[in-house]
Amino acid sequence: MSDETDPWVHPEVAVLGAALRARGLVAPVLEQAPLAESRAAYDAIGAYLCENSQALQDETEVMVPGPHGLIRCLVYRPDGARAPVPALVYFHGGGFALGRVDEWRGMMREMVRRSGVAAINVDYRRSPESRFPVQFDEAVAVIRHFAANGTAHGVQGDALAAGGDSAGANLALAAACALRDAGASPLKFLLLYYGVFSWETDTDSWRRLGSGAFGLSIGQIDWIRSHYLANEQQRTDWRAAPLDARLDDLPPVQLHAASLDPLLDDSRRLRERLVARGVAVGLQVHEGVPHGFIRNGRLLSVAREAVNRGADGVSAALGVNPTHAA
């Protein structure tokens, strides 16, 4: 039986680990390895996880102008779609420093097939080459671009959702707050997978799960923070820690968290604060899986289920009947 000292681990997690090890796909300890080595390992794992993914008929690369230069985005449209369709603007995870949109191809394609909604995956600049608030600025810029120019890309600019996993969930939430403050936000829904919504590690889930036994550790989050933020004062800037932002008047939010993730309490606390401010919000805690599980749909049924639930939430919020999805 699972308890706080011996939590239950989904059997498929061991299968996933064995499959990666058998192919030599083992990530080094992030805070101990050269960044190039960590990036290469992360990219190789991502390539394996989506290597059998079937492409959609309409996948295009778009270069979006932003305050720090052009931002590469991959736009996925549902098969058979002719007119512009609603879209999910998605920000990938990777601690702001790892990962590229190419490694989320499999997840994006399944999201589009399930929902009937387009997906826009944003290849924002990575740290430490570009530090906060560059990534935040780019998140806001991309959403604004597609809101204003969506038709040119086969997207309905007035029917957008934003989402992301881990660092990407941070960017999606912070951008939503900024767009609300600017007035007339185009966002109708937020889909947030196990976000890093604050830099606080004095929480129950960090104390129980922060050793690194299930992946993410306090050492890693300290490394991520030190490479993303330019100084310690930025830890309390709501754009970097959106748990502390003003959270009222946001669109409905669907939260997903993992029971083995030290960031679990970030999602729980965010839900509590959203409820207190009258925002419609739901939280699902996926049992027996660690941080970062969402891109592992090739081998984790829990990841596939979480993608499906997210897709259903997006399609419902944006008024798309998922039965029409290709």
N, C-alpha and C positions, 0 to 999 in steps of 0.2 A: 504493500500500500504506500502511496506517495504521502510525504509530509514535508515540512519546511526544510528538514535536514537531508532528506533523501527524496527529492522530487521525482515524479514519474517522467520518463523520457519515452517519447513515441518510438516504437520499434523501427520505423522508417528512417529515423535520424541515424541510427547505426548503419543501416543499409546505404544511405547516402554517403556517410563517411567512408565506408569500405569501398564504394565505387570510386570515389575521388582518389583515395590512397592507391588503389589498384592501377590508376592511370598516372600516378606521380603528381597528382594535383593537390598539393599540400601547401597552404599559405604559411609563410613565416610569421613569427611573433612580430606584430606591427611595430611596436615601440623599440624593437631591438634590431630590425633589419633595415637595410638601405631602402629608401622609398621606391626606387626603380624596381627592386626585387619584389616588394609587396604589390606594386601595381601590376607587374607581369604575372604574378601568381593569381591575383584577383581576376585579371582579364582572361587568363587561361581557363580558370574555373567557370567563368561566365560563358565563354565560348562553348565549352563542353555542355553546359546546361541547356543551351538553346540550339545546338548543332542540328537537331532533327526537326526544328520548328519549320512549319510550312508557311511560306511567304503569302501575304495577301496580294491581290491583283494591283492595288494602288498604294505603293510605298514611295514616298518622295523625300528628298532632303531639301530643307529650306534654310537659308541663311537670314537670320533676323537681325536687323540693326539694333544695337544696344548701346548703353552709355560707356562701355569699355571695349567696344568693337563688335564684330559680327558674332552671332550666337548660332551654332549649328543645332538644328532641330530635325528630327525624323517624324514625318507625318504619315500615319497609317489610317486609311479610310476603309470602311466596310466594303466587301466584295459586292458589286452590283449597284453601289450608290452612284447616282448621277448628279443629283442636286446637292448643294452644301448640307452638311449634317452637323448636329451638335458634337462637341469634342471635350475630351479630358486632357488638360495640360498636365503632364506628369514629370516629376523631378526624381531622378534615380538616387539610390543610396550609395554609400561608400565613404562615409566619414568626411565628406567634402573634398577628399584627397584622392580617392580611388574610384575606378569604374568609368565606363563610357556608355553612352546610350545603346551601342551595338549589343551589349551584353544583356539588355532587357528586351531584345526583339521578341523572344518567345513569349514573355509575359504580356507585352503590348499586343501581340497578335491575338492571343487568347482573350484578352480584355475586349478587343474590338469585335471579335467573332461572337462573343457571348452577349455583348451589350448592344450592338448595332450602332455604336457611337464611335467617332474617330478618336484617335489618340495622338497626342503631340508629345514626343519625348525630348526633353531639353538637355543638351550637352553643355551645361554651364561650365564656366572656368573652375579649375580645381585649385585647392590650396596645396602647398604654401606659396606656389607661384603667384596666385591671386588670393588675397585674404579678404575677410569680411570688411566692408559690406558688398563686395563685388558680386558674390553669388546672389545675395538678396536683391540687389539692383537688377540683375539679369532676370531673375524670376518675375519681378514686376514688369519689366520691359517686354518679356515674351508674352505674358498674358494680355497686356495692353495691345501689342501688335496684332495678335489674332482676334481680339475684340474689334479692332478697327479695320483689319484687312482680311478677315477670315474667308470671305467669299472667294478671294483670289487663290486660296489654298483648299477650296472645297469644304470649308468649315463655316458654321453659323456663329458669327461673332457675338451674338446676343444669347447664346445657349452654351455656356462654358462651365466646366467643373475643373477644379485643380486637385492634384493629389501627389503623393510621393511616399517613399519608404525611407525611414531613418533620417539621414540628413535631408533627403528630399522632402520628407513630411514637414520638417522644420521650415524649409523654404516655402512650401505651399501655404502653410498656416500664416507665416509672417507676411507673405505677399497678399494674402486675403485681408489681413488687418490693414495693410497699407492702402489697398484699393478701396476698402470701405471708408477709410479716413479721407480719401480723395473724392469720394462721392460717386454714385452710380456704378458700383462694382458690377462687372459682367458675370461674376461667379454665382452659380446656383447651387453648388454642392462642393463639399470637401471630402476626399477619401484619403485617410492618413493611416499608414501602416507603421507601427512601432516607432514613432518619431522621437528624436532627441529634442525635447521641447524646453529643456532647461539644462544648466550645467551643474546642478546640485546633485551630489552623490551621497548626501547624508539622508538617505531614504531606506525604507525597509527592504525594497527589492535590490538596491545596490548592496546593502549589507549582506543579504542572503545569497546573492547570485553574482556578485562582482569580482569573484576570484579568478574568473576566466575558465572555469570548469566547463562552461557551456558556450564558450566563444568570447563574447565581449567582456572586457575586464576594466577595472578602474584605471589600470596602467594605459590601456588603449584609449579610453575616453579622455584621459589627461593629454595623451599624445595628439588626439584629434583636436582638442580644444587649443592646444598650444600652436598647432599648425594652421588653424583656421582664424583664430582671433589675433589681432595685432597687439593687444595688451589685456591685462586682467580686468580693467574697468569695463571692457566690452561684454563681460559675462552677464551683466545686468541690463544691457541694451535689449529692449524687447524685440528688436529685429533679429537678434542672435538667439534670444531666449524667449520665444513667443508665448510660453506659459504665463509670462508676466505682462503680456500685452493687454490692452483693453479688448475684451472678448465678447462684448455684446454686439448685436446687429450683424452677426455673421450668418452665412447660409447654413443649412443643415449639414451636420458632420457625421461621417461614419468612421469610427476608430477601430483599428485592429491592433492587438498586442499579443505577445508570446509569453507563456507562463514561465519560461526559463530565461527570460530577458531581464537583465538588471534595469533596463529602461521601463519596465512594466508600470512602475508607479508614475512615470511621466504621463502615460496615457490615462491612468486612473485619475490623477489630479486634474488633468485637462478636462476630462469628462465632468468632474465635480464642478469645476469653475464655469464650464459652458452651461450646465444645468442651472446653476445659480444666476446666470445672466439671461436665462430664457431662450437659449439656443437649442434647437432640436438636435439631439446627439444620441448615438448608440455606440456601445463598446462591446466587442467580442474578444475575449481572451482565448487564444488557441492553445490548447493544452499539449504539453510535452515537446514543444519545439523551441528553439533558441532564436535570438536576434538574427535578422537577416534571412529568414526562411522563405520569403515571398518569391524570390527568383528561382527557387528549387523545385518548381512544378514538375520537372521531368521525373523526379523520383519521390517527391513528397505529396501525398494526397491532400494533406492539410494546406499546402500552398495552393493547390488547384482550387480547393474549396474557398479559400480566402479571396482568390482572384475572382471566382464566380460570384461570390457575395458582393464584392466591390463593384463588379460590372453590373450586377442587378440594381445596386443602389444608384449608380451613375445613370443608367438608362431610365429608371423611374423618375429621378430628379429632373432629367432633361427632356422628359416626355417622349421617349423612344420606346416602342414596343419591341422587346428583345426577341419575340417570336419571328420578327422580320429580319433578324441578323442572319448573315450568310453562314 
